[in-house]
Amino acid sequence: MRKAKLVKTPRGPAKIKIKAPWEINLLRKANAIVAEVLYKLKEIIAPGISAWELNKIAEEIARGRGALPAFKGYRGYPFSLCVSVNEEVVHGLPLKEKVLKEGDIVSLDFGAVYEGYIGDAAITVPVGKVSPEAERLMEVTEKALYKAIEKARVGNRVQDISYTIQKFVEKKGYNVIRDFVGHGVGQSLHEPPEVPNFGKRGKGPRLLAGMVLAIEPMVVTGSHEIEILPDGWTAVTKDRGLAAHFEHSIVVTVKGPEILSRL
């Protein structure tokens, strides 16, 4: 099995867990910790800081809030934070020798476990001054996330979310990654349903109140094809084009989607 946080191929029907109000409250708390971690990391990102330092800070903040890092040990992943730079799409290892430099863009993906429930979110941020192309890629990816979240409404289907991401991204001249998908989240980091970043309207499971989803567009400037580096984790674009990644955990409610992983 590929060492990857997300799942590539649908594995057939699986029961989607509907969360009770008390469970959603715990998920709010878990995601608030994740949001705080990402906000603080974004504030300190600068040329010269290492990915290892970011990992250390992320774990310290989470543990200080009474949470555990969700990724550490998950499927054997050895760190608490994923730090993916430039052409690295997801699962970049936060190594000491990975030192950020001016002009890089860096995706930070973090999860936290609070009283048995998991928060999960990601952002991509610039390191100092970046190219206009990099700025636009990040802007398009983040906008795709919020457009997708708007489709997370009772009565819609999962691939209404997927279609919205793909249509918006491709209209802007970019491509979505197809090898990794969003997912349900709760007591497990990955629960049904899968939430691809491409698809057809009206397909997939019906969205119901109480479903909690991690929606995460991964967008690239070139081909959507990826490869895994020899470390067994880091997914990079095959053509080494830039990649950006934004993610929120949301709950579907009768009043519309609620973003859990936002301060």
SEDREN-365337 format. One line per field, with one value per atom (N, C-alpha, C): residue number from 1; residue in one letter; chain; atom name; z, x, y. Coordinates in steps of 0.05 Angstrom, whole numbers, always signed. Layout:
! residues N
resi	c(NUM|...)
resn	c(a|...)
chain	c(A|...)
name	c(CA|...)
Z	c(Z|...)
X	c(X|...)
Y	c(Y|...)
***
This chain:
! residues 263
resi	c(1|1|1|2|2|2|3|3|3|4|4|4|5|5|5|6|6|6|7|7|7|8|8|8|9|9|9|10|10|10|11|11|11|12|12|12|13|13|13|14|14|14|15|15|15|16|16|16|17|17|17|18|18|18|19|19|19|20|20|20|21|21|21|22|22|22|23|23|23|24|24|24|25|25|25|26|26|26|27|27|27|28|28|28|29|29|29|30|30|30|31|31|31|32|32|32|33|33|33|34|34|34|35|35|35|36|36|36|37|37|37|38|38|38|39|39|39|40|40|40|41|41|41|42|42|42|43|43|43|44|44|44|45|45|45|46|46|46|47|47|47|48|48|48|49|49|49|50|50|50|51|51|51|52|52|52|53|53|53|54|54|54|55|55|55|56|56|56|57|57|57|58|58|58|59|59|59|60|60|60|61|61|61|62|62|62|63|63|63|64|64|64|65|65|65|66|66|66|67|67|67|68|68|68|69|69|69|70|70|70|71|71|71|72|72|72|73|73|73|74|74|74|75|75|75|76|76|76|77|77|77|78|78|78|79|79|79|80|80|80|81|81|81|82|82|82|83|83|83|84|84|84|85|85|85|86|86|86|87|87|87|88|88|88|89|89|89|90|90|90|91|91|91|92|92|92|93|93|93|94|94|94|95|95|95|96|96|96|97|97|97|98|98|98|99|99|99|100|100|100|101|101|101|102|102|102|103|103|103|104|104|104|105|105|105|106|106|106|107|107|107|108|108|108|109|109|109|110|110|110|111|111|111|112|112|112|113|113|113|114|114|114|115|115|115|116|116|116|117|117|117|118|118|118|119|119|119|120|120|120|121|121|121|122|122|122|123|123|123|124|124|124|125|125|125|126|126|126|127|127|127|128|128|128|129|129|129|130|130|130|131|131|131|132|132|132|133|133|133|134|134|134|135|135|135|136|136|136|137|137|137|138|138|138|139|139|139|140|140|140|141|141|141|142|142|142|143|143|143|144|144|144|145|145|145|146|146|146|147|147|147|148|148|148|149|149|149|150|150|150|151|151|151|152|152|152|153|153|153|154|154|154|155|155|155|156|156|156|157|157|157|158|158|158|159|159|159|160|160|160|161|161|161|162|162|162|163|163|163|164|164|164|165|165|165|166|166|166|167|167|167|168|168|168|169|169|169|170|170|170|171|171|171|172|172|172|173|173|173|174|174|174|175|175|175|176|176|176|177|177|177|178|178|178|179|179|179|180|180|180|181|181|181|182|182|182|183|183|183|184|184|184|185|185|185|186|186|186|187|187|187|188|188|188|189|189|189|190|190|190|191|191|191|192|192|192|193|193|193|194|194|194|195|195|195|196|196|196|197|197|197|198|198|198|199|199|199|200|200|200|201|201|201|202|202|202|203|203|203|204|204|204|205|205|205|206|206|206|207|207|207|208|208|208|209|209|209|210|210|210|211|211|211|212|212|212|213|213|213|214|214|214|215|215|215|216|216|216|217|217|217|218|218|218|219|219|219|220|220|220|221|221|221|222|222|222|223|223|223|224|224|224|225|225|225|226|226|226|227|227|227|228|228|228|229|229|229|230|230|230|231|231|231|232|232|232|233|233|233|234|234|234|235|235|235|236|236|236|237|237|237|238|238|238|239|239|239|240|240|240|241|241|241|242|242|242|243|243|243|244|244|244|245|245|245|246|246|246|247|247|247|248|248|248|249|249|249|250|250|250|251|251|251|252|252|252|253|253|253|254|254|254|255|255|255|256|256|256|257|257|257|258|258|258|259|259|259|260|260|260|261|261|261|262|262|262|263|263|263)
resn	c(m|m|m|r|r|r|k|k|k|a|a|a|k|k|k|l|l|l|v|v|v|k|k|k|t|t|t|p|p|p|r|r|r|g|g|g|p|p|p|a|a|a|k|k|k|i|i|i|k|k|k|i|i|i|k|k|k|a|a|a|p|p|p|w|w|w|e|e|e|i|i|i|n|n|n|l|l|l|l|l|l|r|r|r|k|k|k|a|a|a|n|n|n|a|a|a|i|i|i|v|v|v|a|a|a|e|e|e|v|v|v|l|l|l|y|y|y|k|k|k|l|l|l|k|k|k|e|e|e|i|i|i|i|i|i|a|a|a|p|p|p|g|g|g|i|i|i|s|s|s|a|a|a|w|w|w|e|e|e|l|l|l|n|n|n|k|k|k|i|i|i|a|a|a|e|e|e|e|e|e|i|i|i|a|a|a|r|r|r|g|g|g|r|r|r|g|g|g|a|a|a|l|l|l|p|p|p|a|a|a|f|f|f|k|k|k|g|g|g|y|y|y|r|r|r|g|g|g|y|y|y|p|p|p|f|f|f|s|s|s|l|l|l|c|c|c|v|v|v|s|s|s|v|v|v|n|n|n|e|e|e|e|e|e|v|v|v|v|v|v|h|h|h|g|g|g|l|l|l|p|p|p|l|l|l|k|k|k|e|e|e|k|k|k|v|v|v|l|l|l|k|k|k|e|e|e|g|g|g|d|d|d|i|i|i|v|v|v|s|s|s|l|l|l|d|d|d|f|f|f|g|g|g|a|a|a|v|v|v|y|y|y|e|e|e|g|g|g|y|y|y|i|i|i|g|g|g|d|d|d|a|a|a|a|a|a|i|i|i|t|t|t|v|v|v|p|p|p|v|v|v|g|g|g|k|k|k|v|v|v|s|s|s|p|p|p|e|e|e|a|a|a|e|e|e|r|r|r|l|l|l|m|m|m|e|e|e|v|v|v|t|t|t|e|e|e|k|k|k|a|a|a|l|l|l|y|y|y|k|k|k|a|a|a|i|i|i|e|e|e|k|k|k|a|a|a|r|r|r|v|v|v|g|g|g|n|n|n|r|r|r|v|v|v|q|q|q|d|d|d|i|i|i|s|s|s|y|y|y|t|t|t|i|i|i|q|q|q|k|k|k|f|f|f|v|v|v|e|e|e|k|k|k|k|k|k|g|g|g|y|y|y|n|n|n|v|v|v|i|i|i|r|r|r|d|d|d|f|f|f|v|v|v|g|g|g|h|h|h|g|g|g|v|v|v|g|g|g|q|q|q|s|s|s|l|l|l|h|h|h|e|e|e|p|p|p|p|p|p|e|e|e|v|v|v|p|p|p|n|n|n|f|f|f|g|g|g|k|k|k|r|r|r|g|g|g|k|k|k|g|g|g|p|p|p|r|r|r|l|l|l|l|l|l|a|a|a|g|g|g|m|m|m|v|v|v|l|l|l|a|a|a|i|i|i|e|e|e|p|p|p|m|m|m|v|v|v|v|v|v|t|t|t|g|g|g|s|s|s|h|h|h|e|e|e|i|i|i|e|e|e|i|i|i|l|l|l|p|p|p|d|d|d|g|g|g|w|w|w|t|t|t|a|a|a|v|v|v|t|t|t|k|k|k|d|d|d|r|r|r|g|g|g|l|l|l|a|a|a|a|a|a|h|h|h|f|f|f|e|e|e|h|h|h|s|s|s|i|i|i|v|v|v|v|v|v|t|t|t|v|v|v|k|k|k|g|g|g|p|p|p|e|e|e|i|i|i|l|l|l|s|s|s|r|r|r|l|l|l)
chain	c(A|A|A|A|A|A|A|A|A|A|A|A|A|A|A|A|A|A|A|A|A|A|A|A|A|A|A|A|A|A|A|A|A|A|A|A|A|A|A|A|A|A|A|A|A|A|A|A|A|A|A|A|A|A|A|A|A|A|A|A|A|A|A|A|A|A|A|A|A|A|A|A|A|A|A|A|A|A|A|A|A|A|A|A|A|A|A|A|A|A|A|A|A|A|A|A|A|A|A|A|A|A|A|A|A|A|A|A|A|A|A|A|A|A|A|A|A|A|A|A|A|A|A|A|A|A|A|A|A|A|A|A|A|A|A|A|A|A|A|A|A|A|A|A|A|A|A|A|A|A|A|A|A|A|A|A|A|A|A|A|A|A|A|A|A|A|A|A|A|A|A|A|A|A|A|A|A|A|A|A|A|A|A|A|A|A|A|A|A|A|A|A|A|A|A|A|A|A|A|A|A|A|A|A|A|A|A|A|A|A|A|A|A|A|A|A|A|A|A|A|A|A|A|A|A|A|A|A|A|A|A|A|A|A|A|A|A|A|A|A|A|A|A|A|A|A|A|A|A|A|A|A|A|A|A|A|A|A|A|A|A|A|A|A|A|A|A|A|A|A|A|A|A|A|A|A|A|A|A|A|A|A|A|A|A|A|A|A|A|A|A|A|A|A|A|A|A|A|A|A|A|A|A|A|A|A|A|A|A|A|A|A|A|A|A|A|A|A|A|A|A|A|A|A|A|A|A|A|A|A|A|A|A|A|A|A|A|A|A|A|A|A|A|A|A|A|A|A|A|A|A|A|A|A|A|A|A|A|A|A|A|A|A|A|A|A|A|A|A|A|A|A|A|A|A|A|A|A|A|A|A|A|A|A|A|A|A|A|A|A|A|A|A|A|A|A|A|A|A|A|A|A|A|A|A|A|A|A|A|A|A|A|A|A|A|A|A|A|A|A|A|A|A|A|A|A|A|A|A|A|A|A|A|A|A|A|A|A|A|A|A|A|A|A|A|A|A|A|A|A|A|A|A|A|A|A|A|A|A|A|A|A|A|A|A|A|A|A|A|A|A|A|A|A|A|A|A|A|A|A|A|A|A|A|A|A|A|A|A|A|A|A|A|A|A|A|A|A|A|A|A|A|A|A|A|A|A|A|A|A|A|A|A|A|A|A|A|A|A|A|A|A|A|A|A|A|A|A|A|A|A|A|A|A|A|A|A|A|A|A|A|A|A|A|A|A|A|A|A|A|A|A|A|A|A|A|A|A|A|A|A|A|A|A|A|A|A|A|A|A|A|A|A|A|A|A|A|A|A|A|A|A|A|A|A|A|A|A|A|A|A|A|A|A|A|A|A|A|A|A|A|A|A|A|A|A|A|A|A|A|A|A|A|A|A|A|A|A|A|A|A|A|A|A|A|A|A|A|A|A|A|A|A|A|A|A|A|A|A|A|A|A|A|A|A|A|A|A|A|A|A|A|A|A|A|A|A|A|A|A|A|A|A|A|A|A|A|A|A|A|A|A|A|A|A|A|A|A|A|A|A|A|A|A|A|A|A|A|A|A|A|A|A|A|A|A|A|A|A|A|A|A|A|A|A|A|A|A|A|A|A|A|A|A|A|A|A|A|A|A|A|A|A|A|A|A|A|A|A|A|A|A|A|A|A|A|A|A|A|A|A|A|A|A|A|A|A|A|A|A|A|A|A|A|A|A|A|A|A|A|A|A|A|A|A|A|A|A|A|A|A|A|A|A|A|A|A|A|A|A|A|A|A|A|A|A|A|A|A)
name	c(N|CA|C|N|CA|C|N|CA|C|N|CA|C|N|CA|C|N|CA|C|N|CA|C|N|CA|C|N|CA|C|N|CA|C|N|CA|C|N|CA|C|N|CA|C|N|CA|C|N|CA|C|N|CA|C|N|CA|C|N|CA|C|N|CA|C|N|CA|C|N|CA|C|N|CA|C|N|CA|C|N|CA|C|N|CA|C|N|CA|C|N|CA|C|N|CA|C|N|CA|C|N|CA|C|N|CA|C|N|CA|C|N|CA|C|N|CA|C|N|CA|C|N|CA|C|N|CA|C|N|CA|C|N|CA|C|N|CA|C|N|CA|C|N|CA|C|N|CA|C|N|CA|C|N|CA|C|N|CA|C|N|CA|C|N|CA|C|N|CA|C|N|CA|C|N|CA|C|N|CA|C|N|CA|C|N|CA|C|N|CA|C|N|CA|C|N|CA|C|N|CA|C|N|CA|C|N|CA|C|N|CA|C|N|CA|C|N|CA|C|N|CA|C|N|CA|C|N|CA|C|N|CA|C|N|CA|C|N|CA|C|N|CA|C|N|CA|C|N|CA|C|N|CA|C|N|CA|C|N|CA|C|N|CA|C|N|CA|C|N|CA|C|N|CA|C|N|CA|C|N|CA|C|N|CA|C|N|CA|C|N|CA|C|N|CA|C|N|CA|C|N|CA|C|N|CA|C|N|CA|C|N|CA|C|N|CA|C|N|CA|C|N|CA|C|N|CA|C|N|CA|C|N|CA|C|N|CA|C|N|CA|C|N|CA|C|N|CA|C|N|CA|C|N|CA|C|N|CA|C|N|CA|C|N|CA|C|N|CA|C|N|CA|C|N|CA|C|N|CA|C|N|CA|C|N|CA|C|N|CA|C|N|CA|C|N|CA|C|N|CA|C|N|CA|C|N|CA|C|N|CA|C|N|CA|C|N|CA|C|N|CA|C|N|CA|C|N|CA|C|N|CA|C|N|CA|C|N|CA|C|N|CA|C|N|CA|C|N|CA|C|N|CA|C|N|CA|C|N|CA|C|N|CA|C|N|CA|C|N|CA|C|N|CA|C|N|CA|C|N|CA|C|N|CA|C|N|CA|C|N|CA|C|N|CA|C|N|CA|C|N|CA|C|N|CA|C|N|CA|C|N|CA|C|N|CA|C|N|CA|C|N|CA|C|N|CA|C|N|CA|C|N|CA|C|N|CA|C|N|CA|C|N|CA|C|N|CA|C|N|CA|C|N|CA|C|N|CA|C|N|CA|C|N|CA|C|N|CA|C|N|CA|C|N|CA|C|N|CA|C|N|CA|C|N|CA|C|N|CA|C|N|CA|C|N|CA|C|N|CA|C|N|CA|C|N|CA|C|N|CA|C|N|CA|C|N|CA|C|N|CA|C|N|CA|C|N|CA|C|N|CA|C|N|CA|C|N|CA|C|N|CA|C|N|CA|C|N|CA|C|N|CA|C|N|CA|C|N|CA|C|N|CA|C|N|CA|C|N|CA|C|N|CA|C|N|CA|C|N|CA|C|N|CA|C|N|CA|C|N|CA|C|N|CA|C|N|CA|C|N|CA|C|N|CA|C|N|CA|C|N|CA|C|N|CA|C|N|CA|C|N|CA|C|N|CA|C|N|CA|C|N|CA|C|N|CA|C|N|CA|C|N|CA|C|N|CA|C|N|CA|C|N|CA|C|N|CA|C|N|CA|C|N|CA|C|N|CA|C|N|CA|C|N|CA|C|N|CA|C|N|CA|C|N|CA|C|N|CA|C|N|CA|C|N|CA|C|N|CA|C|N|CA|C|N|CA|C|N|CA|C|N|CA|C|N|CA|C|N|CA|C|N|CA|C|N|CA|C|N|CA|C|N|CA|C|N|CA|C|N|CA|C|N|CA|C|N|CA|C|N|CA|C|N|CA|C|N|CA|C|N|CA|C|N|CA|C|N|CA|C|N|CA|C|N|CA|C|N|CA|C|N|CA|C|N|CA|C|N|CA|C|N|CA|C|N|CA|C|N|CA|C|N|CA|C|N|CA|C|N|CA|C|N|CA|C|N|CA|C)
Z	c(+0|+0|+0|-17|-18|+8|+17|+41|+34|+39|+31|+51|+56|+75|+63|+36|+23|+7|-3|-17|-46|-64|-92|-104|-99|-113|-96|-105|-89|-83|-59|-50|-47|-60|-58|-36|-34|-15|+14|+29|+58|+72|+97|+112|+120|+114|+121|+149|+166|+194|+196|+207|+213|+242|+246|+273|+289|+315|+333|+341|+351|+359|+378|+397|+416|+402|+382|+367|+350|+339|+323|+340|+365|+384|+389|+392|+396|+371|+348|+322|+319|+329|+328|+344|+368|+385|+373|+361|+348|+325|+309|+286|+294|+317|+326|+333|+344|+350|+324|+304|+278|+266|+267|+255|+269|+296|+311|+302|+299|+291|+264|+245|+218|+217|+233|+234|+245|+266|+278|+260|+246|+228|+205|+195|+173|+182|+207|+217|+218|+223|+226|+201|+180|+156|+145|+140|+129|+117|+99|+89|+112|+111|+131|+152|+155|+174|+162|+179|+168|+173|+156|+159|+186|+195|+221|+244|+243|+263|+263|+239|+237|+249|+244|+255|+285|+296|+325|+338|+326|+336|+335|+312|+309|+330|+335|+356|+384|+389|+416|+421|+400|+404|+409|+393|+395|+423|+431|+458|+480|+476|+496|+499|+478|+479|+486|+495|+503|+480|+457|+434|+426|+411|+400|+370|+358|+329|+315|+296|+284|+264|+251|+230|+241|+264|+274|+280|+265|+268|+250|+237|+220|+195|+191|+169|+169|+192|+195|+189|+185|+180|+205|+202|+226|+238|+226|+236|+242|+253|+260|+239|+222|+202|+175|+154|+126|+115|+105|+94|+66|+47|+18|+4|-9|-20|-51|-63|-92|-107|-119|-135|-118|-92|-74|-69|-76|-74|-46|-35|-7|+6|+32|+48|+48|+44|+45|+73|+76|+103|+114|+139|+152|+162|+144|+151|+159|+174|+182|+158|+138|+115|+95|+100|+83|+94|+84|+93|+72|+81|+63|+53|+28|+16|+2|-1|-15|-41|-45|-71|-70|-49|-47|-40|-47|-35|-19|+4|+21|+31|+27|+37|+64|+83|+110|+116|+122|+127|+155|+171|+199|+209|+227|+239|+269|+285|+314|+324|+345|+358|+385|+389|+414|+425|+448|+460|+441|+424|+406|+379|+374|+349|+335|+308|+292|+276|+278|+260|+239|+215|+192|+174|+167|+149|+137|+116|+102|+90|+88|+74|+58|+38|+23|+26|+33|+39|+24|+18|+5|+25|+16|+32|+21|+35|+24|-1|-19|-45|-65|-76|-95|-123|-143|-170|-173|-193|-198|-204|-218|-223|-198|-179|-153|-138|-138|-124|-136|-162|-176|-170|-170|-164|-137|-117|-90|-88|-101|-101|-113|-136|-149|-133|-120|-104|-80|-67|-43|-51|-73|-83|-90|-102|-109|-84|-62|-37|-28|-27|-17|-36|-62|-80|-75|-70|-65|-39|-18|+7|+4|-13|-17|-28|-40|-51|-30|-7|+14|+29|+15|+26|+25|+45|+46|+20|+9|-16|-40|-39|-60|-58|-78|-77|-76|-67|-63|-88|-111|-135|-145|-133|-138|-128|-105|-94|-113|-122|-140|-166|-178|-204|-202|-180|-176|-175|-161|-159|-187|-201|-227|-247|-248|-268|-263|-238|-232|-238|-229|-233|-262|-277|-305|-321|-314|-327|-324|-301|-296|-308|-322|-336|-321|-298|-282|-282|-268|-266|-237|-232|-205|-203|-180|-175|-173|-186|-186|-169|-160|-145|-115|-106|-78|-76|-55|-53|-24|-22|+4|+16|+40|+55|+78|+88|+113|+136|+158|+181|+207|+227|+253|+274|+283|+301|+286|+260|+243|+225|+217|+200|+172|+163|+137|+139|+135|+135|+108|+101|+78|+82|+61|+33|+23|+2|-12|-26|-27|-40|-61|-85|-106|-113|-126|-136|-166|-176|-203|-203|-221|-222|-238|-235|-250|-231|-238|-221|-218|-194|-189|-183|-181|-175|-146|-136|-109|-88|-63|-42|-37|-29|-22|+4|+5|+29|+49|+74|+95|+118|+133|+157|+176|+186|+205|+192|+165|+152|+155|+162|+165|+144|+128|+105|+106|+98|+94|+63|+55|+26|+21|+1|-2|-31|-45|-72|-72|-90|-96|-125|-130|-157|-167|-193|-204|-230|-235|-259|-285|-283|-306|-306|-312|-313|-285|-284|-258|-249|-266|-259|-237|-219|-196|-194|-178|-171|-141|-129|-101|-100|-84|-81|-66|-67|-54|-24|-11|+18|+24|+3|+6|+13|+16|+25|+7|+0|-14|-42|-48|-75|-89|-113|-128|-156|-168|-196|-214|-232|-250|-268|-276|-292|-276|-249|-230|-231|-240|-239|-210|-205|-178|-170|-143|-132|-108|-104|-81|-69|-43|-29|-6|-7|+14|+23|+49|+60|+84|+86|+110|+116|+142|+151|+156|+145|+146|+156|+167|+173|+157|+146|+131|+151|+150|+167|+151|+164|+150|+142|+154|+148|+128|+120|+101|+113|+98|+109|+131|+151|+172|+171|+168|+168|+197|+203|+229|+234|+213|+216|+210|+220|+215|+242|+248|+273|+275)
X	c(+17|+0|+17|+11|+27|+24|+47|+46|+35|+9|-3|-26|-29|-50|-77|-79|-105|-107|-131|-136|-141|-129|-132|-158|-162|-183|-207|-231|-255|-255|-264|-263|-291|-310|-337|-353|-378|-396|-386|-388|-381|-400|-405|-424|-412|-427|-418|-429|-411|-419|-432|-455|-468|-462|-451|-442|-465|-465|-484|-474|-492|-483|-459|-458|-436|-410|-412|-388|-378|-397|-390|-376|-385|-373|-344|-338|-310|-294|-306|-292|-286|-304|-299|-273|-272|-249|-223|-224|-200|-191|-210|-204|-195|-205|-195|-166|-157|-128|-112|-123|-109|-107|-129|-129|-109|-107|-87|-59|-54|-27|-20|-38|-32|-29|-45|-43|-16|-7|+19|+42|+40|+61|+63|+40|+39|+53|+49|+61|+92|+103|+132|+146|+132|+145|+162|+188|+207|+231|+245|+269|+288|+299|+318|+307|+281|+269|+268|+272|+272|+244|+238|+213|+212|+235|+237|+228|+237|+228|+198|+187|+158|+143|+153|+142|+143|+165|+169|+149|+146|+128|+99|+91|+64|+57|+75|+70|+68|+86|+85|+59|+49|+24|+1|+0|-22|-22|+2|+3|-3|+4|-2|-32|-47|-76|-90|-75|-87|-93|-81|-86|-61|-65|-43|-41|-17|-15|-27|-45|-60|-44|-24|-9|+13|+24|+48|+42|+55|+50|+28|+13|-9|+2|-4|+7|+37|+49|+78|+91|+74|+86|+101|+126|+143|+141|+126|+125|+97|+95|+68|+57|+74|+66|+76|+60|+70|+78|+102|+113|+122|+106|+110|+117|+141|+152|+152|+141|+142|+128|+144|+132|+122|+127|+117|+87|+71|+42|+32|+38|+29|+50|+48|+64|+94|+101|+129|+140|+163|+174|+187|+182|+194|+222|+241|+268|+284|+306|+323|+336|+343|+357|+338|+312|+293|+289|+305|+306|+292|+272|+256|+273|+269|+283|+264|+273|+257|+246|+220|+208|+195|+200|+186|+156|+140|+114|+113|+100|+101|+73|+66|+40|+44|+27|+28|+2|+4|-19|-16|-37|-35|-61|-59|-82|-78|-99|-98|-120|-114|-134|-141|-166|-175|-198|-194|-213|-225|-207|-215|-225|-227|-238|-216|-217|-195|-202|-184|-185|-164|-169|-151|-154|-132|-133|-106|-105|-80|-81|-58|-56|-30|-29|-4|+3|+28|+36|+62|+66|+91|+113|+137|+161|+174|+170|+179|+164|+178|+165|+166|+143|+142|+134|+136|+129|+99|+92|+63|+49|+62|+51|+44|+62|+58|+35|+34|+13|-14|-16|-41|-50|-30|-36|-49|-37|-47|-75|-79|-105|-126|-121|-140|-147|-127|-131|-149|-143|-159|-188|-191|-218|-233|-220|-232|-243|-228|-237|-263|-264|-288|-312|-307|-329|-340|-322|-330|-345|-337|-351|-380|-384|-412|-430|-419|-435|-440|-429|-432|-458|-480|-507|-524|-542|-561|-576|-576|-589|-571|-549|-529|-515|-498|-482|-452|-437|-408|-395|-401|-387|-396|-417|-423|-400|-388|-364|-341|-337|-315|-316|-340|-343|-337|-346|-341|-312|-296|-267|-255|-261|-248|-255|-281|-289|-276|-275|-263|-233|-219|-190|-182|-196|-189|-196|-216|-223|-201|-186|-164|-138|-138|-115|-97|-107|-92|-104|-92|-102|-105|-123|-126|-112|-101|-89|-111|-107|-127|-120|-95|-86|-93|-100|-107|-133|-148|-175|-181|-202|-212|-227|-239|-249|-267|-282|-296|-275|-283|-264|-281|-270|-285|-267|-273|-256|-232|-235|-214|-206|-180|-170|-183|-188|-200|-224|-247|-273|-287|-306|-322|-338|-345|-339|-313|-302|-281|-292|-276|-285|-264|-266|-246|-247|-226|-225|-233|-245|-256|-280|-298|-322|-344|-367|-391|-413|-427|-449|-470|-482|-503|-494|-468|-458|-447|-445|-435|-457|-449|-469|-483|-508|-523|-513|-511|-501|-524|-518|-538|-527|-545|-537|-522|-499|-483|-459|-457|-433|-411|-387|-363|-343|-335|-317|-292|-270|-246|-243|-248|-247|-220|-206|-178|-168|-174|-163|-132|-121|-92|-89|-77|-77|-48|-44|-17|-17|+6|+9|+11|+20|+24|+7|+19|+5|-3|-25|-35|-20|-2|+12|+32|+33|+52|+69|+90|+107|+115|+121|+129|+159|+171|+201|+210|+236|+247|+242|+235|+229|+203|+188|+164|+139|+143|+121|+116|+137|+133|+123|+99|+88|+95|+107|+115|+103|+100|+90|+111|+102|+121|+137|+123|+137|+150|+149|+161|+148|+123|+108|+100|+93|+86|+59|+57|+32|+23|-3|-14|-36|-41|-60|-73|-100|-115|-136|-142|-161|-175|-201|-217|-233|-238|-257|-284|-305|-331|-353|-374|-397|-421|-435|-460|-482|-496|-518|-543|-566|-590|-589|-572|-569|-547|-533|-511|-485|-463|-437|-426|-415|-401|-371|-353|-325|-315|-305|-295|-267|-250|-221|-214|-230|-225|-226|-206|-206|-231)
Y	c(-24|+0|+25|+43|+68|+83|+93|+110|+137|+141|+166|+172|+198|+206|+202|+204|+203|+178|+172|+147|+153|+137|+142|+130|+104|+89|+84|+90|+83|+53|+46|+18|+6|+17|+7|+20|+12|+25|+22|+43|+43|+62|+55|+71|+98|+119|+146|+153|+162|+167|+195|+196|+222|+229|+253|+260|+273|+265|+277|+305|+323|+350|+350|+332|+332|+324|+307|+300|+324|+338|+361|+382|+385|+403|+396|+370|+362|+366|+362|+367|+397|+414|+443|+449|+436|+442|+431|+407|+396|+414|+423|+439|+467|+477|+504|+502|+480|+476|+475|+461|+460|+488|+503|+530|+548|+545|+561|+554|+529|+520|+532|+529|+539|+569|+583|+612|+621|+607|+615|+608|+585|+578|+598|+606|+625|+651|+659|+684|+683|+659|+657|+648|+640|+631|+654|+647|+667|+652|+664|+652|+644|+620|+611|+593|+591|+573|+545|+525|+497|+485|+465|+451|+436|+427|+413|+432|+457|+477|+480|+482|+485|+461|+437|+413|+414|+422|+423|+443|+466|+486|+477|+464|+454|+434|+416|+395|+407|+426|+439|+454|+468|+483|+463|+442|+423|+410|+401|+387|+407|+432|+453|+458|+450|+454|+428|+408|+383|+364|+368|+352|+336|+315|+300|+304|+303|+306|+281|+286|+264|+249|+262|+248|+231|+238|+224|+195|+177|+148|+138|+155|+146|+133|+108|+92|+93|+98|+99|+126|+147|+174|+183|+192|+196|+224|+243|+270|+279|+303|+315|+332|+343|+363|+354|+359|+356|+383|+385|+410|+405|+415|+409|+435|+435|+460|+459|+480|+483|+460|+442|+421|+397|+398|+378|+383|+363|+366|+362|+339|+332|+314|+311|+292|+298|+323|+330|+327|+315|+310|+335|+341|+366|+361|+359|+352|+377|+373|+395|+408|+392|+402|+416|+415|+429|+457|+475|+503|+520|+535|+552|+576|+583|+605|+625|+649|+670|+660|+664|+656|+629|+613|+587|+591|+571|+569|+543|+543|+520|+513|+487|+477|+464|+472|+462|+447|+422|+405|+393|+398|+390|+378|+358|+347|+344|+346|+344|+327|+311|+294|+306|+312|+324|+307|+294|+277|+256|+246|+224|+233|+260|+270|+287|+286|+296|+321|+340|+364|+361|+372|+369|+393|+406|+429|+434|+450|+456|+484|+496|+522|+522|+539|+544|+573|+579|+606|+613|+639|+647|+650|+646|+651|+677|+699|+725|+732|+744|+753|+730|+723|+701|+711|+694|+702|+707|+723|+727|+700|+682|+656|+641|+641|+628|+641|+667|+682|+674|+673|+667|+638|+620|+592|+589|+602|+600|+613|+635|+649|+631|+619|+602|+578|+566|+542|+548|+570|+578|+584|+599|+605|+580|+560|+535|+521|+523|+511|+523|+550|+563|+559|+558|+552|+524|+506|+478|+476|+490|+489|+498|+517|+527|+505|+485|+463|+441|+444|+423|+429|+424|+430|+405|+404|+381|+378|+354|+348|+347|+361|+359|+332|+327|+302|+308|+289|+293|+304|+293|+303|+330|+341|+369|+386|+378|+391|+387|+362|+355|+370|+370|+384|+413|+426|+454|+461|+445|+449|+446|+424|+419|+441|+448|+468|+495|+504|+530|+529|+508|+507|+505|+488|+485|+510|+524|+549|+570|+568|+586|+577|+554|+544|+526|+515|+497|+469|+451|+423|+415|+397|+386|+359|+353|+327|+306|+283|+262|+238|+237|+214|+215|+239|+242|+257|+250|+261|+271|+287|+294|+270|+274|+251|+259|+240|+244|+244|+256|+257|+257|+244|+243|+231|+207|+193|+180|+177|+168|+191|+190|+212|+210|+186|+182|+164|+176|+161|+165|+148|+153|+178|+193|+186|+199|+189|+203|+227|+249|+274|+281|+271|+277|+307|+316|+343|+345|+324|+323|+305|+309|+292|+304|+291|+299|+307|+328|+337|+315|+314|+295|+267|+263|+236|+235|+210|+206|+206|+200|+199|+226|+224|+248|+260|+286|+300|+303|+296|+297|+314|+325|+341|+322|+333|+317|+304|+305|+294|+314|+304|+321|+313|+333|+328|+345|+334|+349|+353|+378|+385|+397|+387|+397|+397|+419|+421|+421|+405|+405|+413|+435|+447|+451|+446|+447|+464|+476|+493|+477|+452|+435|+410|+388|+362|+353|+339|+328|+303|+293|+268|+273|+254|+257|+232|+234|+211|+213|+190|+190|+188|+206|+206|+181|+175|+152|+151|+173|+173|+158|+151|+136|+152|+178|+196|+219|+234|+260|+256|+267|+266|+292|+290|+313|+312|+335|+336|+323|+307|+293|+312|+334|+354|+376|+373|+392|+420|+421|+446|+452|+477|+485|+472|+468|+457|+474|+476|+489|+471|+474|+456|+472|+473|+486|+466|+465|+446|+457|+452|+458|+433|+428|+409|+424|+413|+427|+407|+417|+401|+410|+391|+398|+401|+424|+430|+438|+438|+446|+476|+491|+519|+524|+503|+506|+496|+498|+487|+505|+492|+507|+498|+518|+512|+509|+485|+479|+489|+488|+493|+522|+541|+569|+583|+600|+615|+633)
***
